[in-house]
Amino acid sequence: MSFTWQFLDENGCAITPADSDMVPEPFSNQSDAETWIGAVYPDLLDVGVSQVNLLNDGNLVYGPMSLNAE
């Protein structure tokens, strides 16, 4: 299993953050992926990511999930 985050803008369109450090290697489990997003979501908001999808081997687990607190 390989868990990855798909980054979306405010319109729900897939984007790639300009800062490549914001794109992690795939995670081996869902828990680690969720821990990572919980730690870095403010930084993702700063680079234009508004929503995310969690994927497992390319298949949607859940999302889109807003990163905004509202």
N, C-alpha and C positions, 0 to 999 in steps of 0.2 A: 504494500500500500504506500501511496505517495500523496501527501496532503499539500496542497498549494493554495495560495490566495490569488484571486483574480481581482485586480483593482479597477474601480469604476469612478467616473466623474459624477457630478451632480445630476446629469441627464441619464445616467445608467450605461454610458458608453465605456467600453474597456479602454484603459489607458496603461501606459508604462511610466512609472515615475522617472523623471530625468536623473535623479540620484540613484544610481545602480545599487548603492548600499541599502536602499529601501526594499530591494527585491531579494528575499531570502532563498536559500536552497530549499528544496522540498523537505517537508517534515515526515518522519516515519509514523507519527500518530496524530490523531486529532487534538489531543490534549496539548501537545507541544505547540501545534499551530495556533490554538486558541490563546495560549499563554503569551506567545509572541505578539499576536495582534493586540492583546490587552496592554502590552507594554509599549508598543510603538505607535498606536493609533493617533496620538497628538501630532507626531512627526509626519505621518501620512497625510493628515488634514493640511498641514503646512505646505505640502508639495502638490496639493490639488486632488487628492483621493478623498471622495465623499462616501463611497460605499464599497463593500467587498462581497465577493462570493467565496465560499470555501469549496474547493474541489478535491475529490479523491480519485486519483488516476484519471483526471479529466472529467469526471462526472460530478454534477452539482450535489453537494451535501446539503447546503442551505445558502440562502441569500436571495436577493441582495440585502445586506445588513448595513444600515447607516452607521457611520462613525461619529456623527454629530450627536451631542448629548440631548438635543431637543426631541 
